[in-house]
């Protein structure tokens, strides 16, 4: 079992190698406003700014049904950190939209399609995520570098071997800000219709709607991270 220091070094080495060979303008962080992708944003920001290649760039998915606390945190931190933030929004109207009725259709229209459009519009060739293997069984076999098509880009997953405890320990070590919902007991933040407080005896994502969790693999195949 690797220590947190070893995991941090590995993640930094992976991202530093990317920063050395790729124009940072072609790289964006898939920043959800959650604890994990904020760690990735911080590490990438540190690397590109140290090399004089800022600002750090990010894509955020605003489905129209996110927690207002998440959106407020996103906007405050983006301003404080000078993030070049592209906010991706769905093309469909939410007026009367059957939110979460069919998780696969809902997530495809509100998340997958806007994400693909954002990758195209921003010219992103490398998209950095904060996903971890221990979050969900469908992420156990994920790779650090994953080639994607439609549009062509590479997904980079530098935190795959981190744990939830690792993420919070990193936050504490560097004094990273986080959304206030975590202090209210939330452990994983999604859209409001599909996110509740987790079960006391449940896992990190036990507050996520079961229907959405069941189709995570399909969503990944469609282009979600």
NUBALO-400267 format. One line per 3 residues: number of its first residue (from 1); for each residue x, y, z of C-alpha. Coordinates in steps of 0.02 Angstrom, whole numbers, plus 50000, padded with zeros to 5 digits. Example, Ala and Ser with C-alpha at 12.3 -4.5 7.8 and 13.67 -1.06 7.14 Angstrom:
# residues 2
1	50615:49775:50390 | 50684:49947:50357
***
This chain:
# residues 225
1	50000:50000:50000 | 50075:50165:49946 | 50087:50309:50066
4	50002:50474:50029 | 50173:50550:49993 | 50206:50416:49862
7	50036:50442:49784 | 50059:50630:49776 | 50231:50609:49697
10	50161:50489:49569 | 50018:50607:49523 | 50135:50757:49513
13	50258:50660:49405 | 50119:50608:49286 | 50055:50786:49268
16	50229:50864:49261 | 50273:50751:49114 | 50114:50810:49028
19	50156:50992:49064 | 50330:50970:48991 | 50270:50906:48823
22	50098:50982:48796 | 50046:51162:48773 | 49941:51199:48930
25	49814:51286:48819 | 49767:51112:48756 | 49739:51045:48932
28	49588:51075:49045 | 49534:51006:49211 | 49360:50927:49221
31	49323:51025:49378 | 49158:50979:49461 | 49181:51089:49613
34	49202:50931:49716 | 49345:50885:49831 | 49435:50769:49712
37	49442:50875:49555 | 49491:51025:49662 | 49648:50928:49710
40	49686:50899:49526 | 49652:51082:49487 | 49772:51135:49626
43	49913:51019:49570 | 49895:51067:49386 | 49882:51252:49430
46	50041:51241:49532 | 50136:51158:49389 | 50082:51273:49249
49	50103:51432:49350 | 50275:51378:49410 | 50325:51360:49227
52	50249:51529:49186 | 50116:51448:49077 | 49958:51502:49169
55	49816:51527:49185 | 49751:51357:49232 | 49605:51306:49121
58	49453:51205:49170 | 49285:51142:49109 | 49137:51137:49227
61	48971:51051:49189 | 48823:51153:49248 | 48674:51040:49217
64	48550:51169:49280 | 48509:51064:49433 | 48669:51076:49533
67	48672:51127:49716 | 48683:51317:49729 | 48820:51294:49859
70	48926:51202:49730 | 48901:51339:49600 | 48943:51476:49726
73	49101:51384:49778 | 49150:51358:49596 | 49132:51542:49554
76	49222:51602:49711 | 49371:51486:49689 | 49382:51518:49501
79	49400:51702:49537 | 49521:51678:49681 | 49633:51560:49583
82	49618:51649:49416 | 49545:51497:49328 | 49504:51511:49143
85	49337:51425:49166 | 49226:51361:49026 | 49053:51321:49095
88	48963:51190:48990 | 48774:51189:48993 | 48646:51072:48912
91	48557:51120:48752 | 48390:51055:48815 | 48272:51161:48919
94	48241:51102:49097 | 48066:51175:49095 | 47962:51018:49120
97	48112:50905:49089 | 48091:50732:49170 | 48244:50745:49281
100	48316:50577:49335 | 48168:50480:49265 | 48284:50387:49147
103	48460:50410:49218 | 48547:50359:49057 | 48450:50482:48949
106	48457:50620:49079 | 48645:50607:49106 | 48678:50592:48920
109	48582:50751:48881 | 48633:50853:49033 | 48813:50793:49054
112	48887:50691:48913 | 48832:50795:48765 | 48878:50963:48846
115	49048:50892:48896 | 49086:50836:48719 | 49033:51005:48651
118	49145:51094:48777 | 49295:50986:48733 | 49270:51032:48549
121	49241:51217:48580 | 49392:51238:48692 | 49512:51137:48584
124	49548:51023:48731 | 49662:50878:48689 | 49691:50820:48868
127	49555:50822:49001 | 49610:50796:49181 | 49486:50713:49301
130	49479:50676:49487 | 49402:50502:49474 | 49465:50365:49590
133	49458:50176:49575 | 49387:50149:49749 | 49235:50259:49717
136	49139:50134:49612 | 49163:49954:49548 | 49153:50016:49368
139	49308:50122:49397 | 49420:49983:49461 | 49497:49950:49291
142	49513:50130:49233 | 49682:50185:49163 | 49782:50342:49195
145	49780:50386:49011 | 49624:50345:48909 | 49604:50387:48726
148	49432:50453:48683 | 49346:50488:48518 | 49201:50601:48469
151	49291:50717:48495 | 49467:50648:48495 | 49554:50684:48660
154	49641:50595:48803 | 49567:50577:48976 | 49701:50591:49111
157	49658:50518:49283 | 49799:50561:49406 | 49707:50514:49567
160	49654:50337:49525 | 49744:50256:49671 | 49700:50388:49799
163	49570:50357:49934 | 49440:50474:50006 | 49552:50491:50159
166	49700:50535:50049 | 49601:50673:49966 | 49550:50753:50130
169	49726:50735:50200 | 49791:50829:50048 | 49659:50963:50073
172	49713:50983:50254 | 49898:50986:50212 | 49881:51129:50087
175	49731:51216:50162 | 49626:51192:50006 | 49452:51267:50007
178	49300:51155:49981 | 49112:51166:49963 | 49017:51192:50125
181	48904:51042:50088 | 49043:50926:50146 | 49028:51001:50319
184	48844:50956:50316 | 48884:50772:50293 | 48886:50751:50104
187	49030:50646:50039 | 48998:50647:49851 | 48914:50791:49759
190	48806:50768:49604 | 48647:50847:49539 | 48514:50887:49670
193	48385:50758:49610 | 48514:50619:49622 | 48609:50666:49780
196	48560:50647:49962 | 48656:50631:50124 | 48745:50462:50125
199	48693:50314:50230 | 48779:50310:50399 | 48841:50134:50363
202	48858:50161:50175 | 49003:50204:50063 | 49060:50370:49996
205	48934:50369:49853 | 48789:50294:49951 | 48701:50461:49938
208	48698:50449:49748 | 48540:50385:49663 | 48551:50198:49630
211	48483:50214:49454 | 48622:50331:49402 | 48755:50225:49488
214	48693:50071:49394 | 48725:50151:49224 | 48895:50229:49262
217	48984:50107:49147 | 48866:50149:49004 | 48891:50334:49034
220	49079:50310:49028 | 49062:50220:48861 | 48958:50365:48797
223	49096:50488:48838 | 49075:50537:49020 | 49223:50531:49138
***
